[in-house]
Amino acid sequence: MKIPRLHAWTVSIDRAKALQLELRERLVFQKVLPGTIRTVAGVDIAVSRDGERLIAAAVVMSFPSLEILETRTATARLAFPYVPGYLSFREVPVIVACLRKLGTPVGALICDGQGIAHPRGLGLASHVGLWVGIPTVGSAKSRLVGAHEPVGERRGDHANLYYNEEHVGTVLRTRDRVKPLFVSPGHMIDFNSSRKLVLACCTRYRLPEPQRIADILAAEKKRAGA
């Protein structure tokens, strides 16, 4: 996967904040038409046992049949501190390195993290989306910002997530009576398309399959001592 350089990664916290605000203005939100996505990828991160490296895993699946077409992993030394709200500066470099290894074209990408449901509107999925230039969705297990109305208990039930009176995501039930996911558009995709893509990728589990398999691959790589 060819990914051009967007910006340098060696930055201070102040510069990282300024970059988030600048990059937020470049995000595009658009409807993704049914049938236009042939493949969907998922990415996830694990921290090595020694706590000094990050392990990224990516899986590409056919869509909508969800057959695995390709998997890749990458590791990198931790080069940015853990600071709430700046996770993408810590994790996106190794995610990009992993995605660059892919030979299969990717039609859309699901990231384990936030899209625009972020204090400055640029979560990990949005940041990755600007690097890769394809429809990118944030699929998070927990809420970072915002509030929402109660969500129904059935698969597909959802509620809008609001932050500072702005619509920033969707709280989506992907299995009956199982905790919902917090889905937010990252880049080049809108709210409804993000929700529909994540739900279409969920089969027997809470997480969408590309994200779930990427999580398993990253954990396996960690156990192997990567």
Number of C-alpha atoms within 10 A of each C-alpha: 15 12 13 11 9 11 9 7 13 11 13 10 14 8 11 16 16 13 14 21 14 12 16 19 10 11 19 16 15 15 13 18 9 10 8 10 16 16 21 27 30 28 30 26 26 22 20 22 13 9 10 11 18 24 25 31 28 30 29 31 24 18 20 14 11 20 13 17 14 14 22 20 24 21 23 19 14 18 15 17 11 13 11 9 17 21 16 24 23 19 23 19 20 23 25 22 18 23 27 16 15 18 14 16 13 22 18 26 27 32 28 23 27 32 30 26 32 22 16 14 22 29 28 28 31 33 25 27 27 22 18 22 13 17 29 31 35 31 30 22 16 14 16 17 16 18 18 15 11 11 16 15 17 14 17 18 16 23 17 21 23 17 17 10 9 11 17 24 32 24 27 27 23 28 21 14 11 13 16 25 25 27 34 33 33 37 31 21 24 20 20 15 19 29 25 14 22 22 22 17 24 19 13 10 12 20 23 23 27 27 27 19 23 27 22 15 24 27 20 14 19 21 11 10 9 19
